Amino acid sequence: MTSRERVRAIIAGEETDRCAFWLGNPDAAAWPGIHEYFGTSEEEELRLLLGDDFRWMPAPGSNFPVDKEAHGEAGPFANTESPAEIEEYPWPKAADIDFSPRIAQLRNAGDFYRASGLWTPFYHNVMDLFGIEAYLMKMFLNPEVVHAVTNRVCEYYYEANERFFKEAGDLVDGFFFGNDFGTQQDLICGPDQFDEFIMPWFRKFTDQGHRYGHQVILHSCGAIHKVIDRLIDSGVDCLHPLQAKAAGMDAGTLAKDFGGKIAFLGGIDTQDLLVNASPEEITAEVERVRSHLAPQVIISPSHEAILKNVPPANIKAMAETATRIVA
């Protein structure tokens, strides 16, 4: 069974030869130490060594322009009161994106699962365009403006994904896109606001991925237990990254409440465990997570951006345990 076949089958809920594994997307500062430990020099060399089944190759076009210094600051629409005012903003154009370099990479990706599509972080983009405080307040005080900005952002992503999926065809296996809906303890906005401002476009994106024959994988950090049922109902096939220390996101809880209804990608804690535990403790945790979530699990860090504070020996233990064939 190839890696591509394996991950497709796991997400579809079918039997496979072994559990799948994804290293994630280590931070640039982590790579020198990783390469030194494993004796590798190239990223693909390391992934092959670890038995990595998953290749994430996002389409270009997700760097949505927002004229501000940092998250949390007031955005250009913080004081906007009329939908007509948003038309003056220099909105990006989907027609300007050149997908050809990514298409070439997908064509040469080998027999590995190809996760792609625009990252489509519309929730974060809208939040940045208002600033988080203005965004949450306007959900109550001026929902018309929030809907108008959301529509402009999402129309861009929808059109861009249409272009990309048409060009990529069956080179893509999964539409992998990300919006962090939770904090460590709960949702950023309430469930009612989630239903009104997030879910309508979210459903359109999941439908879009399925229409092109792709499995849909959602990345959402944080405590999102309250809305996982909504995500399943909307058509999400696989949930990433399972932030293990967030409220309600432990593998046991997820298995009890949602096992058999959705596949899982992630689950190995990067906040504490991978940083501070021994390789033996990593092995035990991978086995525990797998015991709860198998067969619909792809073992991976609970945040894809592994930092340089994670000992490479723990990465080795995670990969070896994940890919070990269990009788």
Summary of the structure (lengths in Angstrom):
residues: 327
radius of gyration: 19.8
end to end distance: 16.7
largest distance: 62.8
contacts: 1105
relative contact order: 0.16
helix: 50%
strand: 11%
